[in-house]
């Protein structure tokens, strides 16, 4: 495994890309343990800065990400998880978190109703 | 324009994606002015944390990025620049900065010799 440069409290940014469609689904952060768990289990793990803990994508929603390859950038301070996404990546119900242009035009496809998946208390 | 949440010294992470091949080319940071310049000129601008200034991709190498669309994520704290890349995105000469797997296997394609483009003093 290449040495990684973790920063900002031991975190590394992770770009999540659909391995078939090449769509960018989301961006999140991982710490060293989350990267190791992702490698060893084949299921995407991240670190939540707000909840201050590791989370497995899909643990609440069922929208897991099966990780095929992990890529590293030239500076070794950013990763790509190439994934097979169950359901949708975004907690809003869109397939990708990047469902709008900077001008506010919605271009994404809504896959599920977040109230039904996460309940009314949010994600 | 959607309101953006800049953090870490007024910066927002930018994922750069080839608009045709959907390949993720690099990740960089932008401040508000860099985003505005990108919008108004159609050429990708970023903010260099080490040099503490705005830079236009390609200003030294000639490897400009013509920006088609800019996408925003659900939290409005991450962007995608969809670009048409001249030459290669990575200063190492590879088309994408993500030219290796986490295991250190090179999967990317080298497009240019960095010494010829940037000189021997680095980028």
gemmi code that builds the backbone of each chain (N, CA, C; Angstrom):
import gemmi

chains = {
    "A": [
        ("UNK", (0.849, -1.205, 0.000), (0.000, 0.000, 0.000), (0.881, 1.249, 0.000)),
        ("UNK", (0.576, 2.191, -0.891), (1.341, 3.434, -0.945), (1.162, 4.211, 0.364)),
        ("UNK", (2.199, 4.945, 0.777), (2.038, 5.776, 1.976), (1.091, 6.927, 1.651)),
        ("UNK", (0.155, 7.207, 2.526), (-0.805, 8.283, 2.263), (-0.526, 9.463, 3.174)),
        ("UNK", (-0.804, 10.659, 2.648), (-0.643, 11.865, 3.464), (-2.005, 12.275, 4.004)),
        ("UNK", (-2.215, 11.987, 5.266), (-3.460, 12.401, 5.907), (-3.266, 13.818, 6.423)),
        ("UNK", (-4.303, 14.615, 6.314), (-4.193, 15.985, 6.832), (-5.488, 16.366, 7.519)),
        ("UNK", (-5.568, 17.581, 8.011), (-6.775, 18.076, 8.682), (-7.323, 17.047, 9.680)),
        ("UNK", (-6.591, 16.782, 10.712), (-7.050, 15.843, 11.725), (-6.983, 14.396, 11.282)),
        ("UNK", (-5.982, 14.069, 10.476), (-5.788, 12.673, 10.083), (-6.720, 12.200, 8.987)),
        ("UNK", (-7.220, 13.136, 8.182), (-8.195, 12.770, 7.148), (-7.630, 12.938, 5.739)),
        ("UNK", (-8.219, 12.192, 4.820), (-7.868, 12.302, 3.405), (-9.187, 12.396, 2.625)),
        ("UNK", (-9.273, 13.324, 1.646), (-10.509, 13.404, 0.862), (-10.644, 12.207, -0.085)),
        ("UNK", (-11.869, 11.726, -0.217), (-12.158, 10.576, -1.077), (-13.221, 10.967, -2.103)),
        ("UNK", (-12.877, 10.838, -3.363), (-13.838, 11.042, -4.448), (-14.454, 9.677, -4.741)),
        ("UNK", (-15.767, 9.624, -4.837), (-16.437, 8.341, -5.050), (-17.037, 8.332, -6.448)),
        ("UNK", (-16.614, 7.351, -7.235), (-17.008, 7.314, -8.640), (-17.655, 5.977, -8.974)),
        ("UNK", (-18.762, 6.023, -9.703), (-19.415, 4.801, -10.170), (-18.478, 4.106, -11.163)),
        ("UNK", (-18.161, 2.854, -10.892), (-17.139, 2.197, -11.717), (-17.624, 1.887, -13.128)),
        ("UNK", (-18.932, 1.859, -13.321), (-19.435, 1.581, -14.678), (-19.749, 2.857, -15.440)),
        ("UNK", (-20.578, 3.730, -14.846), (-21.008, 4.936, -15.572), (-19.955, 6.037, -15.518)),
        ("UNK", (-18.972, 5.929, -14.598), (-17.927, 6.935, -14.373), (-18.488, 8.214, -13.757)),
        ("UNK", (-19.741, 8.175, -13.320), (-20.349, 9.329, -12.667), (-19.680, 9.555, -11.307)),
        ("UNK", (-19.387, 10.820, -10.975), (-18.887, 11.123, -9.633), (-20.095, 11.192, -8.709)),
        ("UNK", (-20.109, 10.364, -7.668), (-21.292, 10.221, -6.822), (-21.262, 11.120, -5.591)),
        ("UNK", (-20.104, 11.281, -4.993), (-20.003, 12.067, -3.759), (-18.541, 12.316, -3.427)),
        ("UNK", (-18.315, 13.183, -2.463), (-16.986, 13.336, -1.883), (-17.129, 13.235, -0.381)),
        ("UNK", (-16.223, 12.502, 0.255), (-16.267, 12.368, 1.708), (-14.824, 12.288, 2.209)),
        ("UNK", (-14.669, 12.108, 3.504), (-13.329, 12.010, 4.080), (-13.147, 10.653, 4.745)),
        ("UNK", (-11.916, 10.176, 4.733), (-11.580, 8.928, 5.427), (-10.367, 9.164, 6.304)),
        ("UNK", (-10.296, 8.434, 7.410), (-9.042, 8.385, 8.158), (-8.366, 7.049, 7.822)),
        ("UNK", (-7.219, 6.815, 8.429), (-6.445, 5.626, 8.060), (-7.244, 4.343, 8.304)),
        ("UNK", (-7.960, 4.303, 9.424), (-8.724, 3.100, 9.750), (-9.857, 2.874, 8.740)),
        ("UNK", (-10.496, 3.966, 8.311), (-11.585, 3.841, 7.331), (-11.062, 3.298, 6.000)),
        ("UNK", (-9.861, 3.729, 5.609), (-9.268, 3.214, 4.366), (-8.966, 1.723, 4.525)),
        ("UNK", (-8.405, 1.355, 5.674), (-8.088, -0.061, 5.930), (-9.347, -0.921, 5.921)),
        ("UNK", (-10.408, -0.419, 6.572), (-11.670, -1.167, 6.614), (-12.253, -1.318, 5.211)),
        ("UNK", (-12.123, -0.259, 4.410), (-12.619, -0.314, 3.035), (-11.866, -1.388, 2.259)),
        ("UNK", (-10.548, -1.401, 2.433), (-9.726, -2.411, 1.744), (-10.063, -3.823, 2.198)),
        ("UNK", (-10.191, -4.002, 3.504), (-10.338, -5.366, 4.020), (-11.750, -5.912, 3.831)),
        ("UNK", (-12.763, -5.024, 3.843), (-14.145, -5.511, 3.727), (-14.691, -5.371, 2.314)),
        ("UNK", (-14.084, -4.480, 1.493), (-14.613, -4.232, 0.149), (-15.858, -3.365, 0.157)),
        ("UNK", (-16.175, -2.797, 1.319), (-17.344, -1.923, 1.450), (-16.852, -0.544, 1.902)),
        ("UNK", (-17.383, 0.522, 1.280), (-16.851, 1.869, 1.523), (-17.083, 2.338, 2.955)),
        ("UNK", (-16.000, 2.763, 3.601), (-16.045, 3.356, 4.938), (-15.461, 4.763, 4.875)),
        ("UNK", (-16.004, 5.640, 5.701), (-15.557, 7.032, 5.756), (-15.438, 7.459, 7.216)),
        ("UNK", (-14.988, 8.704, 7.395), (-14.963, 9.269, 8.746), (-15.850, 10.505, 8.752)),
        ("UNK", (-16.801, 10.539, 9.655), (-17.695, 11.688, 9.753), (-17.072, 12.743, 10.651)),
        ("UNK", (-16.842, 13.926, 10.082), (-16.249, 15.010, 10.867), (-17.238, 15.545, 11.892)),
        ("UNK", (-18.540, 15.522, 11.570), (-19.522, 16.053, 12.522), (-19.795, 15.053, 13.649)),
        ("UNK", (-19.909, 13.768, 13.294), (-20.205, 12.764, 14.323), (-18.938, 12.197, 14.961)),
        ("UNK", (-17.788, 12.590, 14.385), (-16.475, 12.160, 14.895), (-16.370, 10.640, 15.032)),
        ("UNK", (-16.815, 9.946, 13.995), (-16.649, 8.488, 14.010), (-16.670, 7.917, 12.595)),
        ("UNK", (-16.162, 6.707, 12.493), (-16.168, 6.001, 11.216), (-17.584, 5.565, 10.877)),
        ("UNK", (-17.959, 5.687, 9.626), (-19.255, 5.164, 9.203), (-19.096, 4.356, 7.930)),
        ("UNK", (-19.957, 3.358, 7.853), (-19.984, 2.510, 6.668), (-21.135, 3.000, 5.810)),
        ("UNK", (-20.844, 3.367, 4.588), (-21.895, 3.862, 3.694), (-22.966, 2.790, 3.534)),
        ("UNK", (-24.217, 3.169, 3.807), (-25.328, 2.243, 3.655), (-25.783, 1.626, 4.964)),
        ("UNK", (-25.033, 1.871, 6.056), (-25.381, 1.215, 7.328), (-26.785, 1.613, 7.789)),
        ("UNK", (-27.210, 2.837, 7.414), (-28.548, 3.276, 7.807), (-29.538, 3.136, 6.653)),
        ("UNK", (-29.092, 3.493, 5.458), (-29.993, 3.560, 4.298), (-30.075, 2.257, 3.516)),
        ("UNK", (-29.095, 1.389, 3.709), (-29.018, 0.186, 2.880), (-28.347, 0.450, 1.536)),
        ("UNK", (-27.937, 1.700, 1.307), (-27.318, 2.062, 0.026), (-25.802, 1.893, 0.098)),
        ("UNK", (-25.388, 0.642, 0.134), (-23.971, 0.306, 0.276), (-23.183, 0.630, -0.990)),
        ("UNK", (-21.879, 0.749, -0.815), (-20.969, 0.929, -1.952), (-19.940, -0.189, -1.916)),
        ("UNK", (-19.997, -1.046, -2.918), (-19.015, -2.119, -3.052), (-17.818, -1.537, -3.804)),
        ("UNK", (-16.664, -1.567, -3.172), (-15.500, -0.883, -3.738), (-14.668, -1.839, -4.586)),
        ("UNK", (-14.515, -1.495, -5.862), (-13.682, -2.288, -6.755), (-12.220, -1.911, -6.562)),
        ("UNK", (-11.854, -0.746, -7.073), (-10.470, -0.293, -6.963), (-10.392, 0.964, -6.121)),
        ("UNK", (-9.242, 1.164, -5.499), (-8.946, 2.442, -4.847), (-7.758, 3.050, -5.587)),
        ("UNK", (-7.924, 4.285, -6.054), (-6.846, 4.985, -6.756), (-6.281, 6.100, -5.878)),
        ("UNK", (-5.015, 6.421, -6.112), (-4.305, 7.429, -5.318), (-3.786, 8.505, -6.267)),
        ("UNK", (-3.800, 9.754, -5.836), (-3.296, 10.810, -6.731), (-1.785, 10.980, -6.584)),
        ("UNK", (-1.214, 11.820, -7.445), (0.237, 12.009, -7.517), (0.836, 12.442, -6.184)),
        ("UNK", (0.116, 13.258, -5.429), (0.627, 13.761, -4.151), (0.309, 12.826, -2.985)),
        ("UNK", (-0.394, 11.761, -3.260), (-0.785, 10.786, -2.237), (-1.595, 11.417, -1.109)),
        ("UNK", (-2.386, 12.432, -1.470), (-3.234, 13.064, -0.454), (-4.694, 13.155, -0.898)),
        ("UNK", (-5.085, 12.300, -1.824), (-6.484, 12.222, -2.256), (-6.719, 10.838, -2.867)),
        ("UNK", (-7.908, 10.279, -2.620), (-8.233, 8.935, -3.118), (-9.463, 8.969, -4.010)),
        ("UNK", (-9.576, 7.959, -4.860), (-10.842, 7.660, -5.538), (-11.260, 6.253, -5.116)),
        ("UNK", (-12.501, 6.117, -4.645), (-13.097, 4.789, -4.500), (-13.923, 4.554, -5.759)),
        ("UNK", (-13.594, 3.527, -6.513), (-14.436, 3.138, -7.650), (-15.453, 2.130, -7.121)),
        ("UNK", (-16.738, 2.465, -7.226), (-17.747, 1.675, -6.518), (-18.881, 1.187, -7.409)),
        ("UNK", (-19.524, 0.150, -6.893), (-20.812, -0.285, -7.408), (-21.825, 0.192, -6.367)),
        ("UNK", (-22.660, 1.152, -6.764), (-23.569, 1.807, -5.820), (-24.919, 1.100, -5.779)),
        ("UNK", (-25.326, 0.685, -4.583), (-26.699, 0.207, -4.402), (-27.582, 1.427, -4.192)),
        ("UNK", (-28.712, 1.502, -4.896), (-29.633, 2.628, -4.711), (-29.011, 3.938, -5.138)),
        ("UNK", (-28.900, 4.875, -4.214), (-28.386, 6.203, -4.536), (-27.316, 6.600, -3.530)),
        ("UNK", (-26.394, 7.459, -3.962), (-25.317, 7.878, -3.065), (-25.743, 9.008, -2.139)),
        ("UNK", (-26.660, 9.856, -2.598), (-26.953, 11.092, -1.860), (-28.114, 10.909, -0.886)),
        ("UNK", (-27.962, 11.485, 0.308), (-29.006, 11.358, 1.332), (-30.279, 12.117, 0.949)),
        ("UNK", (-30.195, 12.968, -0.092), (-31.379, 13.702, -0.548), (-32.257, 12.847, -1.453)),
        ("UNK", (-31.736, 11.675, -1.850), (-32.507, 10.793, -2.721), (-32.020, 10.787, -4.160)),
        ("UNK", (-31.109, 11.710, -4.481), (-30.546, 11.721, -5.838), (-29.451, 10.664, -5.942)),
        ("UNK", (-29.261, 10.202, -7.163), (-28.243, 9.170, -7.373), (-26.850, 9.686, -7.012)),
        ("UNK", (-26.570, 10.941, -7.376), (-25.287, 11.564, -7.051), (-25.530, 12.821, -6.221)),
        ("UNK", (-24.568, 13.152, -5.362), (-24.660, 14.410, -4.608), (-24.547, 15.618, -5.536)),
        ("UNK", (-23.954, 15.410, -6.710), (-23.737, 16.524, -7.646), (-24.898, 16.567, -8.634)),
        ("UNK", (-26.083, 16.898, -8.136), (-27.289, 16.848, -8.967), (-27.713, 18.221, -9.464)),
        ("UNK", (-26.897, 19.250, -9.184), (-27.221, 20.609, -9.635), (-26.005, 21.289, -10.257)),
        ("UNK", (-26.290, 22.206, -11.182), (-25.216, 23.058, -11.695), (-25.038, 24.232, -10.732)),
        ("UNK", (-23.955, 24.960, -10.914), (-23.675, 26.121, -10.060), (-24.790, 27.161, -10.163)),
        ("UNK", (-25.495, 27.171, -11.280), (-26.613, 28.104, -11.467), (-27.889, 27.622, -10.778)),
        ("UNK", (-27.850, 26.443, -10.160), (-29.010, 25.956, -9.423), (-29.965, 25.113, -10.248)),
        ("UNK", (-29.558, 24.731, -11.448), (-30.414, 23.890, -12.292), (-30.233, 22.425, -11.879)),
        ("UNK", (-31.344, 21.741, -11.603), (-31.271, 20.328, -11.226), (-31.110, 19.470, -12.471)),
        ("UNK", (-30.052, 18.680, -12.488), (-29.776, 17.823, -13.641), (-29.799, 16.347, -13.251)),
        ("UNK", (-29.868, 16.075, -11.930), (-29.768, 14.696, -11.452), (-31.106, 13.988, -11.405)),
        ("UNK", (-31.019, 12.699, -11.129), (-32.199, 11.849, -11.106), (-32.480, 11.429, -9.668)),
        ("UNK", (-33.721, 11.653, -9.223), (-34.086, 11.271, -7.859), (-34.463, 9.792, -7.844)),
        ("UNK", (-33.855, 9.054, -6.919), (-34.008, 7.602, -6.885), (-34.947, 7.169, -5.763)),
        ("UNK", (-34.898, 7.888, -4.627), (-35.730, 7.482, -3.489), (-36.214, 8.703, -2.715)),
        ("UNK", (-37.195, 8.463, -1.848), (-37.740, 9.503, -0.980), (-36.999, 9.427, 0.358)),
        ("UNK", (-36.200, 10.450, 0.685), (-35.365, 10.358, 1.890), (-36.169, 10.152, 3.177)),
        ("UNK", (-37.399, 10.674, 3.235), (-38.198, 10.494, 4.458), (-38.526, 9.023, 4.702)),
        ("UNK", (-38.683, 8.295, 3.603), (-39.009, 6.871, 3.747), (-37.785, 6.048, 4.139)),
        ("UNK", (-36.607, 6.524, 3.714), (-35.392, 5.748, 3.964), (-34.770, 6.093, 5.316)),
        ("UNK", (-34.718, 7.397, 5.613), (-34.023, 7.821, 6.833), (-34.983, 8.206, 7.961)),
        ("UNK", (-36.283, 8.296, 7.662), (-37.226, 8.812, 8.652), (-37.222, 10.323, 8.605)),
        ("UNK", (-38.033, 10.947, 9.430), (-38.209, 12.398, 9.343), (-37.185, 13.179, 10.141)),
        ("UNK", (-36.283, 12.478, 10.805), (-35.327, 13.178, 11.660), (-34.038, 13.531, 10.935)),
        ("UNK", (-33.974, 13.251, 9.648), (-32.750, 13.554, 8.907), (-31.875, 12.330, 8.828)),
        ("UNK", (-30.637, 12.509, 8.325), (-29.788, 11.331, 8.074), (-28.744, 11.116, 9.144)),
    ],
    "B": [
        ("UNK", (-26.365, 32.053, -9.088), (-25.330, 31.145, -8.566), (-25.708, 30.700, -7.157)),
        ("UNK", (-25.633, 29.379, -6.903), (-25.939, 28.856, -5.576), (-24.927, 29.399, -4.561)),
        ("UNK", (-25.372, 29.613, -3.317), (-24.411, 30.043, -2.293), (-23.471, 28.880, -1.986)),
        ("UNK", (-22.187, 29.145, -1.896), (-21.225, 28.067, -1.630), (-20.674, 28.201, -0.228)),
        ("UNK", (-20.370, 27.049, 0.376), (-19.765, 27.059, 1.707), (-18.261, 26.866, 1.558)),
        ("UNK", (-17.546, 27.962, 1.708), (-16.088, 27.876, 1.657), (-15.587, 27.548, 3.063)),
        ("UNK", (-14.568, 26.726, 3.134), (-14.024, 26.402, 4.448), (-12.509, 26.374, 4.374)),
        ("UNK", (-11.873, 26.054, 5.480), (-10.409, 25.971, 5.528), (-9.753, 27.160, 4.827)),
        ("UNK", (-9.918, 28.328, 5.364), (-9.292, 29.508, 4.781), (-9.974, 29.976, 3.514)),
        ("UNK", (-11.289, 29.811, 3.449), (-12.032, 30.339, 2.299), (-11.936, 29.481, 1.057)),
        ("UNK", (-11.660, 28.193, 1.234), (-11.470, 27.316, 0.076), (-12.582, 26.279, -0.047)),
        ("UNK", (-12.765, 25.809, -1.276), (-13.719, 24.743, -1.553), (-12.993, 23.709, -2.422)),
        ("UNK", (-13.151, 22.404, -2.115), (-12.501, 21.400, -2.962), (-13.192, 21.289, -4.322)),
        ("UNK", (-12.385, 21.107, -5.354), (-12.895, 20.993, -6.722), (-12.412, 19.681, -7.327)),
        ("UNK", (-13.361, 18.851, -7.735), (-13.045, 17.625, -8.469), (-13.067, 17.983, -9.946)),
        ("UNK", (-12.048, 17.573, -10.676), (-11.963, 17.927, -12.092), (-12.169, 16.672, -12.926)),
        ("UNK", (-13.181, 16.722, -13.776), (-13.564, 15.532, -14.537), (-13.571, 15.835, -16.030)),
        ("UNK", (-13.007, 14.928, -16.818), (-13.045, 15.060, -18.275), (-14.497, 14.927, -18.734)),
        ("UNK", (-14.977, 15.930, -19.454), (-16.410, 15.932, -19.776), (-16.789, 14.869, -20.802)),
        ("UNK", (-15.814, 14.372, -21.538), (-16.143, 13.319, -22.518), (-15.907, 11.926, -21.961)),
        ("UNK", (-14.694, 11.670, -21.461), (-14.361, 10.311, -21.006), (-14.885, 10.037, -19.597)),
        ("UNK", (-15.282, 11.098, -18.859), (-15.743, 11.007, -17.466), (-14.612, 10.618, -16.512)),
        ("UNK", (-13.379, 10.631, -16.993), (-12.236, 10.328, -16.141), (-12.048, 11.455, -15.120)),
        ("UNK", (-11.781, 11.095, -13.857), (-11.437, 12.116, -12.865), (-9.968, 12.457, -13.061)),
        ("UNK", (-9.676, 13.720, -13.315), (-8.325, 14.130, -13.695), (-7.485, 14.604, -12.513)),
        ("UNK", (-8.097, 15.318, -11.593), (-7.350, 15.867, -10.458), (-8.325, 16.396, -9.413)),
        ("UNK", (-7.784, 16.728, -8.249), (-8.547, 17.476, -7.259), (-7.711, 18.667, -6.839)),
        ("UNK", (-8.357, 19.822, -6.722), (-7.638, 21.022, -6.300), (-8.594, 21.862, -5.460)),
        ("UNK", (-8.132, 23.021, -5.033), (-8.977, 23.899, -4.225), (-9.178, 25.227, -4.940)),
        ("UNK", (-10.336, 25.829, -4.710), (-10.611, 27.157, -5.259), (-11.112, 28.055, -4.142)),
        ("UNK", (-10.826, 29.347, -4.260), (-11.500, 30.306, -3.394), (-12.599, 30.977, -4.225)),
        ("UNK", (-13.303, 31.911, -3.619), (-14.456, 32.500, -4.307), (-14.037, 33.182, -5.608)),
        ("UNK", (-12.906, 33.876, -5.569), (-12.454, 34.587, -6.767), (-12.087, 33.604, -7.883)),
        ("UNK", (-11.477, 32.483, -7.506), (-11.096, 31.480, -8.513), (-12.338, 30.889, -9.187)),
        ("UNK", (-13.396, 30.675, -8.400), (-14.646, 30.159, -8.983), (-15.229, 31.202, -9.939)),
        ("UNK", (-15.223, 32.465, -9.513), (-15.756, 33.542, -10.373), (-14.969, 33.654, -11.668)),
        ("UNK", (-13.632, 33.587, -11.550), (-12.783, 33.684, -12.750), (-13.039, 32.508, -13.687)),
        ("UNK", (-13.251, 31.326, -13.100), (-13.538, 30.143, -13.911), (-14.845, 30.335, -14.668)),
        ("UNK", (-15.847, 30.858, -13.960), (-17.148, 31.109, -14.602), (-17.037, 32.153, -15.702)),
        ("UNK", (-16.338, 33.242, -15.415), (-16.346, 34.364, -16.361), (-15.429, 34.132, -17.555)),
        ("UNK", (-14.346, 33.358, -17.351), (-13.404, 33.153, -18.462), (-13.615, 31.811, -19.164)),
        ("UNK", (-14.267, 30.846, -18.477), (-14.430, 29.511, -19.051), (-13.157, 28.682, -18.984)),
        ("UNK", (-12.161, 29.184, -18.256), (-10.892, 28.476, -18.104), (-10.679, 28.196, -16.610)),
        ("UNK", (-10.257, 26.967, -16.277), (-10.192, 26.560, -14.871), (-9.160, 27.357, -14.080)),
        ("UNK", (-9.616, 27.927, -12.968), (-8.747, 28.628, -12.018), (-8.867, 27.958, -10.656)),
        ("UNK", (-7.772, 27.961, -9.919), (-7.717, 27.361, -8.590), (-6.974, 28.296, -7.646)),
        ("UNK", (-6.900, 27.867, -6.378), (-6.096, 28.616, -5.411), (-5.016, 27.684, -4.884)),
        ("UNK", (-3.776, 28.108, -4.987), (-2.668, 27.294, -4.494), (-2.435, 27.585, -3.017)),
        ("UNK", (-2.574, 26.536, -2.196), (-2.368, 26.711, -0.760), (-0.893, 26.929, -0.443)),
        ("UNK", (0.005, 26.332, -1.231), (1.434, 26.504, -0.939), (1.938, 27.864, -1.437)),
        ("UNK", (1.491, 28.272, -2.618), (1.959, 29.557, -3.166), (1.079, 30.726, -2.735)),
        ("UNK", (-0.045, 30.386, -2.091), (-0.986, 31.392, -1.580), (-1.431, 32.375, -2.656)),
        ("UNK", (-1.780, 31.829, -3.817), (-2.316, 32.694, -4.868), (-3.157, 31.901, -5.858)),
        ("UNK", (-3.974, 32.634, -6.588), (-4.799, 32.023, -7.627), (-3.919, 31.609, -8.797)),
        ("UNK", (-4.208, 30.457, -9.360), (-3.491, 30.047, -10.569), (-4.479, 29.546, -11.606)),
        ("UNK", (-4.090, 29.808, -12.845), (-4.892, 29.343, -13.971), (-4.227, 28.075, -14.481)),
        ("UNK", (-4.972, 26.989, -14.516), (-4.408, 25.725, -14.985), (-3.910, 25.898, -16.416)),
        ("UNK", (-2.646, 25.547, -16.637), (-2.060, 25.642, -17.972), (-1.213, 26.879, -18.176)),
        ("UNK", (-1.218, 27.798, -17.202), (-0.484, 29.058, -17.404), (1.008, 28.803, -17.613)),
        ("UNK", (1.517, 27.712, -17.008), (2.938, 27.401, -17.174), (3.143, 26.297, -18.210)),
        ("UNK", (2.283, 25.288, -18.162), (2.465, 24.092, -18.994), (1.780, 24.180, -20.350)),
        ("UNK", (0.825, 25.092, -20.477), (0.012, 25.128, -21.693), (-1.130, 24.127, -21.669)),
        ("UNK", (-1.223, 23.374, -20.578), (-2.265, 22.344, -20.474), (-3.525, 22.917, -19.824)),
        ("UNK", (-4.198, 23.758, -20.589), (-5.386, 24.457, -20.092), (-6.569, 23.509, -19.932)),
        ("UNK", (-7.525, 23.939, -19.123), (-8.786, 23.208, -18.958), (-9.931, 24.145, -19.308)),
        ("UNK", (-10.611, 23.830, -20.395), (-11.790, 24.596, -20.798), (-12.983, 24.018, -20.034)),
        ("UNK", (-13.632, 24.849, -19.244), (-14.681, 24.351, -18.351), (-16.050, 24.456, -19.013)),
        ("UNK", (-16.709, 23.309, -19.143), (-18.062, 23.289, -19.686), (-19.061, 23.634, -18.594)),
        ("UNK", (-19.288, 22.698, -17.706), (-20.241, 22.914, -16.618), (-19.533, 22.895, -15.280)),
        ("UNK", (-20.125, 23.589, -14.317), (-19.684, 23.470, -12.924), (-20.856, 22.889, -12.141)),
        ("UNK", (-20.607, 21.790, -11.428), (-21.646, 21.151, -10.617), (-21.361, 21.380, -9.129)),
        ("UNK", (-22.430, 21.371, -8.341), (-22.342, 21.631, -6.898), (-22.932, 20.434, -6.163)),
        ("UNK", (-22.352, 20.069, -5.029), (-22.916, 18.925, -4.292), (-24.042, 19.371, -3.355)),
        ("UNK", (-24.694, 18.388, -2.743), (-25.875, 18.639, -1.903), (-25.591, 19.605, -0.760)),
        ("UNK", (-24.384, 19.542, -0.201), (-24.034, 20.406, 0.930), (-23.458, 21.747, 0.490)),
        ("UNK", (-23.322, 21.931, -0.796), (-22.767, 23.163, -1.372), (-21.367, 23.470, -0.851)),
        ("UNK", (-20.610, 22.390, -0.580), (-19.234, 22.599, -0.125), (-18.220, 21.798, -0.941)),
        ("UNK", (-18.604, 21.435, -2.160), (-17.686, 20.747, -3.078), (-18.183, 20.973, -4.505)),
        ("UNK", (-17.239, 21.146, -5.439), (-17.592, 21.410, -6.839), (-17.008, 20.351, -7.760)),
        ("UNK", (-17.628, 20.222, -8.926), (-17.003, 19.503, -10.044), (-16.844, 20.495, -11.187)),
        ("UNK", (-15.633, 20.592, -11.737), (-15.443, 21.280, -13.015), (-15.452, 20.188, -14.088)),
        ("UNK", (-16.382, 20.263, -15.008), (-16.357, 19.352, -16.159), (-15.543, 20.043, -17.251)),
        ("UNK", (-14.444, 19.416, -17.665), (-13.483, 20.128, -18.514), (-13.130, 19.380, -19.795)),
        ("UNK", (-12.633, 20.192, -20.721), (-11.948, 19.659, -21.894), (-10.474, 19.923, -21.632)),
        ("UNK", (-9.707, 18.849, -21.445), (-8.313, 18.972, -21.023), (-7.373, 19.016, -22.223)),
        ("UNK", (-6.571, 20.069, -22.302), (-5.489, 20.086, -23.287), (-4.314, 19.325, -22.695)),
        ("UNK", (-3.714, 18.412, -23.454), (-2.548, 17.669, -22.960), (-2.905, 16.784, -21.793)),
        ("UNK", (-2.274, 17.018, -20.650), (-2.483, 16.175, -19.480), (-2.756, 17.042, -18.262)),
        ("UNK", (-3.478, 16.478, -17.296), (-3.812, 17.250, -16.094), (-2.687, 17.224, -15.070)),
        ("UNK", (-1.921, 16.139, -15.032), (-0.971, 15.949, -13.932), (0.415, 16.482, -14.284)),
        ("UNK", (1.047, 17.140, -13.301), (2.377, 17.712, -13.531), (3.449, 16.634, -13.715)),
        ("UNK", (3.101, 15.371, -13.399), (4.056, 14.273, -13.581), (4.096, 13.792, -15.026)),
        ("UNK", (3.141, 14.279, -15.837), (3.098, 13.872, -17.234), (1.983, 12.895, -17.554)),
        ("UNK", (1.338, 12.381, -16.496), (0.206, 11.477, -16.725), (-1.044, 12.290, -17.050)),
        ("UNK", (-1.937, 11.650, -17.782), (-3.172, 12.346, -18.168), (-3.998, 12.733, -16.938)),
        ("UNK", (-4.052, 11.826, -15.961), (-4.770, 12.093, -14.711), (-3.811, 11.976, -13.534)),
        ("UNK", (-4.087, 12.730, -12.470), (-3.285, 12.595, -11.248), (-3.497, 11.231, -10.597)),
        ("UNK", (-4.624, 10.587, -10.900), (-4.957, 9.293, -10.291), (-4.477, 8.169, -11.204)),
        ("UNK", (-3.159, 8.051, -11.343), (-2.590, 7.091, -12.293), (-2.107, 5.815, -11.618)),
        ("UNK", (-2.352, 5.694, -10.305), (-1.926, 4.493, -9.574), (-3.040, 3.964, -8.676)),
        ("UNK", (-3.010, 2.655, -8.447), (-3.903, 2.081, -7.442), (-3.242, 2.233, -6.073)),
        ("UNK", (-4.025, 1.995, -5.032), (-3.506, 2.095, -3.663), (-2.347, 1.126, -3.437)),
        ("UNK", (-2.320, 0.048, -4.209), (-1.232, -0.932, -4.101), (0.025, -0.489, -4.848)),
        ("UNK", (-0.036, 0.665, -5.512), (1.148, 1.184, -6.187), (1.288, 0.738, -7.632)),
        ("UNK", (0.259, 0.121, -8.186), (0.310, -0.307, -9.585), (-0.043, 0.874, -10.490)),
        ("UNK", (0.812, 1.161, -11.469), (0.545, 2.263, -12.398), (-0.445, 1.810, -13.461)),
        ("UNK", (-1.545, 2.540, -13.560), (-2.585, 2.188, -14.530), (-2.792, 3.313, -15.546)),
        ("UNK", (-2.157, 4.473, -15.296), (-2.385, 5.643, -16.146), (-1.457, 5.696, -17.341)),
        ("UNK", (-1.753, 6.653, -18.198), (-1.002, 6.808, -19.439), (-0.176, 8.094, -19.369)),
        ("UNK", (1.131, 7.968, -19.626), (1.994, 9.148, -19.594), (1.895, 9.873, -20.930)),
        ("UNK", (1.639, 11.173, -20.860), (1.374, 11.965, -22.062), (2.578, 12.822, -22.438)),
        ("UNK", (3.307, 13.328, -21.415), (4.439, 14.211, -21.717), (5.561, 14.008, -20.705)),
        ("UNK", (6.739, 14.534, -21.059), (7.900, 14.484, -20.176), (7.926, 15.781, -19.367)),
        ("UNK", (7.717, 15.688, -18.042), (7.607, 16.917, -17.249), (8.843, 17.811, -17.315)),
        ("UNK", (10.028, 17.222, -17.494), (11.241, 18.054, -17.563), (11.217, 18.969, -18.777)),
        ("UNK", (10.610, 18.473, -19.851), (10.556, 19.288, -21.073), (9.508, 20.394, -20.958)),
        ("UNK", (8.467, 20.141, -20.172), (7.368, 21.109, -20.080), (7.624, 22.144, -18.988)),
        ("UNK", (8.098, 21.660, -17.828), (8.251, 22.572, -16.691), (9.704, 22.963, -16.430)),
        ("UNK", (10.666, 22.314, -17.112), (12.070, 22.535, -16.796), (12.462, 21.670, -15.618)),
        ("UNK", (13.711, 21.748, -15.213), (14.204, 20.824, -14.190), (13.967, 21.313, -12.772)),
        ("UNK", (13.368, 22.462, -12.624), (13.196, 23.019, -11.281), (11.871, 22.612, -10.650)),
        ("UNK", (11.115, 21.775, -11.328), (9.817, 21.366, -10.772), (8.719, 22.244, -11.322)),
        ("UNK", (7.519, 22.092, -10.755), (6.363, 22.799, -11.338), (5.980, 24.033, -10.563)),
    ],
}
model = gemmi.Model(1)
for chain_id, residues in chains.items():
    chain = gemmi.Chain(chain_id)
    for i, (resn, *xyz) in enumerate(residues, 1):
        res = gemmi.Residue()
        res.name, res.seqid = resn, gemmi.SeqId(i, " ")
        for name, pos in zip(("N", "CA", "C"), xyz):
            atom = gemmi.Atom()
            atom.name, atom.element = name, gemmi.Element(name[0])
            atom.pos, atom.b_iso = gemmi.Position(*pos), 0.0
            res.add_atom(atom)
        chain.add_residue(res)
    model.add_chain(chain)
structure = gemmi.Structure()
structure.add_model(model)
structure.setup_entities()
